[in-house]
């Protein structure tokens, strides 16, 4: 991997926020290090099959989402990163036209789920994804956020809580040729 600059540490500084006796851990990344960057970038390439290359975590934007102002969590199983979820205050996206449909913009009360990914072989298995999402939502609430929002393929948000509200449907989200809904739900 090409060396990233900006004084990135060699080893990530993380805080284990949950763990199991099966060697599964959820960690909050406080300062991303080169040791984890390579693994996260590798996992993120799987997302390009779904979202194309424009919407994945890459070496040019990883520090934008893995920093002290966001809520980046990683899931490790037997010391291997198997997934991550990144929450970003909605105000980060003030330049994006979609954010202006949200009446909570500028209220500092909404965490936007920028990315949620679990390696394919760990999805719907052992509660890995569900645990990661639950930890993320609980931490967001403890940080004072009242709402969580995000973009999902149309119809997915029906599976969330009864309080989930669809703010807007985008018929062709970033050229993916599929309708995506921008949702918000109370934490």
C-alpha positions in Angstrom: 0.0 0.0 0.0 1.2 3.5 -0.8 2.3 5.4 2.3 -0.3 7.9 3.5 0.9 11.1 4.9 -0.4 13.6 7.5 1.5 12.0 10.4 -0.6 8.8 10.6 0.5 6.6 13.5 1.6 3.0 12.8 -0.9 1.4 15.2 -4.4 2.5 15.6 -5.5 3.9 19.0 -8.9 2.3 19.8 -11.2 1.7 22.7 -12.8 -1.7 23.1 -16.5 -0.9 23.8 -17.8 -4.4 23.7 -16.4 -7.9 23.6 -17.5 -11.5 23.8 -16.0 -14.8 24.9 -15.9 -15.8 21.2 -13.2 -13.3 20.5 -15.5 -10.8 18.9 -14.8 -7.1 19.7 -16.3 -3.8 18.8 -13.8 -1.0 18.9 -14.2 2.8 18.6 -11.3 4.2 16.5 -9.8 7.2 18.3 -6.9 7.6 15.9 -6.6 5.4 12.8 -3.2 3.8 12.2 -1.5 2.3 9.2 -2.1 -1.2 10.6 -5.9 -0.8 10.2 -6.1 1.5 7.2 -4.9 -1.3 4.9 -7.5 -3.7 6.2 -10.4 -1.1 6.0 -9.4 -0.2 2.5 -9.4 -3.8 1.5 -12.8 -4.4 3.0 -14.1 -1.2 1.3 -13.3 -2.5 -2.2 -16.1 -5.1 -1.7 -18.5 -2.1 -1.5 -17.5 -1.1 -5.1 -19.5 -4.1 -6.4 -22.6 -2.5 -4.9 -21.9 1.3 -5.0 -19.2 1.8 -7.6 -15.8 3.4 -6.9 -17.2 6.8 -6.1 -18.9 5.9 -2.8 -16.4 3.8 -1.0 -13.8 4.5 1.6 -10.5 5.0 -0.1 -7.0 6.4 0.6 -8.1 9.9 -0.3 -11.1 10.1 2.0 -10.4 7.6 4.9 -9.2 10.3 7.3 -12.3 12.4 6.6 -14.4 9.6 8.2 -12.1 8.0 10.7 -11.3 10.9 13.0 -12.1 12.3 16.4 -15.2 14.2 15.1 -16.9 11.1 13.8 -18.0 7.8 15.4 -16.1 5.1 13.5 -16.5 1.6 14.9 -14.8 -1.5 13.7 -15.8 -5.1 14.4 -13.0 -7.6 14.9 -13.3 -11.4 15.0 -10.2 -13.3 16.0 -8.2 -10.1 15.5 -9.3 -9.6 11.9 -11.4 -6.6 11.0 -14.7 -8.0 9.6 -16.8 -4.8 9.4 -17.3 -1.2 10.3 -19.9 1.4 10.8 -19.2 5.2 10.6 -21.4 7.8 12.0 -20.9 11.4 11.0 -22.7 14.5 12.3 -25.2 15.6 9.6 -23.6 19.0 9.5 -20.6 17.5 7.8 -22.7 17.3 4.7 -24.0 20.8 4.6 -22.5 21.2 1.0 -24.5 18.1 -0.2 -27.9 19.0 -1.7 -29.6 16.0 -0.2 -28.9 17.2 3.4 -31.1 20.3 2.9 -34.2 18.1 2.8 -33.5 17.3 6.5 -35.2 19.8 8.8 -32.6 18.8 11.5 -29.7 20.2 9.5 -27.9 22.8 11.7 -29.5 21.5 14.9 -26.6 19.3 15.8 -28.9 16.5 16.8 -28.6 13.9 14.0 -25.9 11.4 13.3 -25.7 10.3 9.7 -24.7 6.7 9.0 -22.2 7.2 6.3 -21.1 3.5 5.9 -22.1 0.2 7.5 -20.4 -2.8 6.1 -19.9 -6.4 7.3 -17.9 -9.0 5.3 -20.3 -11.3 3.4 -19.4 -14.5 5.4 -20.3 -12.7 8.7 -23.7 -11.3 7.6 -26.7 -12.8 9.3 -24.4 -15.0 11.3 -23.8 -14.9 15.0 -25.3 -11.4 15.5 -22.1 -9.7 14.3 -23.9 -7.0 12.3 -26.7 -6.5 14.8 -24.3 -6.1 17.7 -22.2 -3.6 15.8 -25.3 -1.5 14.8 -26.7 -1.6 18.4 -23.4 -0.4 19.9 -23.2 2.4 17.3 -26.8 3.5 18.1 -26.2 3.4 21.8 -23.0 5.4 21.6 -24.7 8.0 19.3 -27.5 8.5 21.9 -24.9 8.8 24.7 -23.2 11.6 22.7 -26.4 13.6 22.7 -27.7 12.7 19.2 -31.5 12.4 19.1 -31.8 11.0 15.6 -29.9 8.7 13.2 -30.3 9.1 9.4 -28.9 7.6 6.3 -29.5 6.4 2.8 -30.7 2.9 2.0 -32.2 1.1 -1.0 -35.9 1.8 -1.2 -37.9 -0.4 1.1 -35.1 -1.2 3.6 -36.1 1.4 6.2 -39.4 -0.4 6.7 -37.4 -3.0 8.6 -36.2 -0.4 11.2 -38.2 0.9 14.1 -41.8 2.1 13.7 -40.6 5.6 14.3 -38.6 5.6 11.0 -39.5 8.4 8.7 -38.7 8.6 5.0 -37.6 12.1 4.3 -37.0 11.8 0.6 -36.7 9.2 -2.1 -33.9 9.7 -4.7 -34.8 7.8 -7.9 -31.2 7.5 -9.1 -28.8 7.9 -6.1 -25.4 8.8 -7.4 -25.9 7.1 -10.7 -26.7 3.7 -9.1 -29.9 3.4 -11.1 -31.8 2.3 -8.0 -34.1 4.4 -5.8 -32.7 5.1 -2.4 -34.6 6.6 0.5 -33.2 9.1 2.9 -34.5 8.1 6.3 -34.5 9.4 9.9 -35.4 7.7 13.1 -35.4 8.7 16.7 -32.7 7.2 18.9 
